[in-house]
Amino acid sequence: MYTETEVDYFIDTIKNVKPFPKLRDLKKLLSPTLSLDKINAILKYLERSKQIIIDLDGNIVWIRNNNMKEDSNLSETANFSKEFIEHFGKF
């Protein structure tokens, strides 16, 4: 279905977009390297494995860092979008 390299490409690409992209922008960002079917499959995998968080408006608001330790503080290791921080404030 998809490889680890494709998942890494997906994550690296969206991490470089500031603010994080909306779901509707993923095809434009990731094509032609990834097909729409692969984008959807990887997106579902990342959501289920809690490596990304998507709000109800279709915005990617959080991406897990690969070096995050289990006992670390989320606010110290997470990459929150500017809009997320503005909306919820910095804790």
C-alpha positions as CSV (number, residue, x, y, z in Angstrom):
1,M,0.0,0.0,0.0
2,Y,2.7,2.6,1.1
3,T,6.2,2.4,2.3
4,E,8.0,4.0,5.2
5,T,9.8,6.2,2.8
6,E,6.5,7.5,1.4
7,V,5.3,8.2,5.0
8,D,8.5,10.1,5.8
9,Y,8.1,12.1,2.6
10,F,4.5,13.0,3.5
11,I,5.5,14.1,7.0
12,D,8.6,16.0,5.9
13,T,6.7,17.8,3.2
14,I,3.8,19.0,5.4
15,K,6.2,20.0,8.2
16,N,7.9,22.4,5.9
17,V,4.6,24.3,5.1
18,K,3.9,27.1,7.5
19,P,1.2,27.2,8.7
20,F,0.5,23.5,8.4
21,P,-1.6,22.8,5.3
22,K,-5.3,22.1,5.1
23,L,-6.4,18.6,3.9
24,R,-7.6,20.1,0.6
25,D,-4.0,21.2,-0.2
26,L,-2.3,17.9,0.3
27,K,-2.8,16.7,-3.3
28,K,-1.2,19.8,-4.7
29,L,1.7,19.5,-2.2
30,L,2.4,15.8,-2.6
31,S,1.6,15.1,-6.3
32,P,3.0,13.6,-8.5
33,T,5.2,11.8,-6.0
34,L,2.2,10.3,-4.1
35,S,-1.1,9.4,-5.7
36,L,-4.4,10.5,-4.1
37,D,-5.0,7.0,-2.9
38,K,-1.6,6.9,-1.2
39,I,-2.1,10.3,0.3
40,N,-5.5,9.2,1.8
41,A,-4.1,5.9,3.1
42,I,-1.1,7.6,4.7
43,L,-3.3,10.3,6.2
44,K,-5.6,7.7,7.8
45,Y,-2.5,5.8,9.1
46,L,-1.0,9.0,10.7
47,E,-4.3,9.9,12.3
48,R,-4.9,6.5,13.7
49,S,-1.4,6.2,15.1
50,K,-1.8,9.7,16.6
51,Q,1.2,11.2,14.7
52,I,-0.9,14.1,13.4
53,I,-4.0,15.8,14.6
54,I,-6.6,17.4,12.3
55,D,-9.2,19.8,13.5
56,L,-12.9,19.8,12.4
57,D,-12.2,22.4,9.7
58,G,-9.7,20.1,8.0
59,N,-6.5,21.9,9.3
60,I,-3.5,19.9,10.3
61,V,-2.8,21.4,13.7
62,W,-0.1,19.1,15.2
63,I,2.6,16.8,13.9
64,R,4.4,14.5,16.3
65,N,8.2,14.9,16.3
66,N,10.1,11.7,15.6
67,N,12.3,12.2,18.6
68,M,9.5,12.7,21.1
69,K,10.0,10.8,24.4
70,E,7.1,9.1,26.0
71,D,7.4,11.0,29.3
72,S,8.1,14.4,27.7
73,N,5.9,17.5,27.9
74,L,3.7,17.8,24.8
75,S,4.1,21.6,24.7
76,E,7.9,21.3,24.7
77,T,8.1,18.8,21.8
78,A,5.1,19.5,19.6
79,N,5.0,21.6,16.5
80,F,1.7,23.5,16.8
81,S,0.5,25.7,14.0
82,K,0.5,29.5,14.5
83,E,-3.3,29.5,14.3
84,F,-3.7,26.8,16.9
85,I,-1.5,28.7,19.4
86,E,-3.4,31.9,18.7
87,H,-6.7,30.2,19.2
88,F,-5.9,28.2,22.3
89,G,-3.0,30.3,23.7
90,K,0.3,29.1,25.0
91,F,0.2,27.1,28.1
